[in-house]
Amino acid sequence: MLVVYIASPYTKGDVAVNVKVQFDTADYLMDNDICPIVPLFTHFQHLHKPRNYEDWMKIDEEKVKRCDALLRLPGESSGADREVELAKSLNIPVFFSVLELLDAKDAGELKERF
């Protein structure tokens, strides 16, 4: 099963809306036989035990390294942009829409890396 990291805004705009958008996207990917990596699940951990920005980025970057592809959702986000650059540096395919990702999957253009 393909593993796809979802990179999207968190703190720019409404945090609750940003979390919901990422969760809705993850659910849609699951419906299409893709295992989503949903970094905004850490929203709830952060509410319980806050950490600084770089702690979260360090964890998220490790997750990116273990994915078959990265999906970048719309919206301003320096963290998501940083994750895109990391994925590109590791030759991990980056997609900017769910449809683009699903088309590549259906065409057999995506392969499991691990």
C-alpha positions in Angstrom: 0.0 0.0 0.0 1.3 3.5 -0.9 2.2 5.7 2.1 1.6 9.4 1.5 2.6 12.3 3.7 0.1 15.2 3.8 1.8 18.6 4.0 -0.5 21.5 4.7 -1.0 24.7 6.7 -1.4 24.5 10.4 -1.0 27.8 12.2 -1.8 30.1 9.3 -5.5 30.7 9.3 -8.0 28.8 11.4 -6.1 25.9 13.1 -9.4 23.9 13.6 -10.2 24.2 9.9 -6.7 23.3 8.9 -6.8 20.1 11.0 -10.2 19.2 9.6 -9.0 19.7 6.0 -6.1 17.4 6.6 -8.3 14.8 8.3 -10.8 14.9 5.5 -8.0 14.4 3.0 -6.6 11.5 4.9 -10.1 9.9 5.0 -10.4 10.3 1.2 -6.9 8.8 0.6 -7.9 5.8 2.8 -11.0 5.3 0.7 -8.6 5.1 -2.3 -6.3 2.4 -0.7 -3.6 4.8 0.3 -2.1 4.9 3.8 -2.0 8.6 4.8 0.6 10.1 7.2 -1.4 12.8 9.0 1.1 15.1 10.8 -1.7 17.3 12.2 -2.7 14.5 14.6 0.0 16.0 16.7 -2.3 19.0 17.2 -3.8 17.0 20.1 -0.5 16.0 21.5 0.6 19.6 21.4 -2.5 20.7 23.3 -1.6 18.2 26.0 2.2 18.8 26.1 3.3 21.7 23.9 6.7 21.6 22.2 8.6 24.1 20.2 8.3 24.4 16.4 11.6 22.7 15.6 10.7 19.7 17.7 7.6 19.1 15.6 9.5 19.7 12.3 12.2 17.2 13.3 9.5 14.5 13.8 7.6 15.5 10.7 10.8 15.4 8.6 11.4 11.8 9.7 7.9 10.9 8.6 8.5 12.5 5.2 11.6 10.3 4.7 9.6 7.2 5.2 6.9 8.0 2.6 6.3 6.9 -1.0 5.0 10.4 -1.9 4.0 13.7 -0.5 0.7 15.5 -1.1 1.0 19.3 -0.6 -2.4 20.9 0.1 -3.1 24.5 -0.7 -2.3 27.4 1.7 0.6 29.3 3.0 2.9 27.3 5.2 6.6 27.6 5.7 6.6 24.1 7.4 4.8 22.4 4.5 7.1 24.2 2.0 10.1 22.9 4.0 8.6 19.3 3.8 8.2 19.7 0.1 11.8 20.7 -0.4 12.9 17.7 1.8 10.8 15.3 -0.3 12.2 16.7 -3.5 15.8 16.4 -2.2 15.1 12.7 -1.5 13.5 12.1 -4.9 10.1 11.5 -3.3 7.3 12.4 -5.7 5.4 15.6 -4.7 1.8 16.2 -5.7 -0.2 19.3 -5.4 -3.7 17.9 -5.7 -5.4 14.7 -4.7 -6.5 14.1 -8.3 -2.9 14.4 -9.5 -1.9 11.8 -6.9 -4.7 9.4 -7.7 -4.0 9.7 -11.5 -0.3 8.8 -10.9 -1.3 5.9 -8.7 -3.8 4.6 -11.2 -1.3 4.9 -14.0 1.2 2.8 -12.1 3.6 5.8 -11.8 4.0 5.5 -8.0 5.9 2.7 -6.4 6.3 1.7 -2.7 9.8 2.7 -1.6 10.0 0.2 1.3 
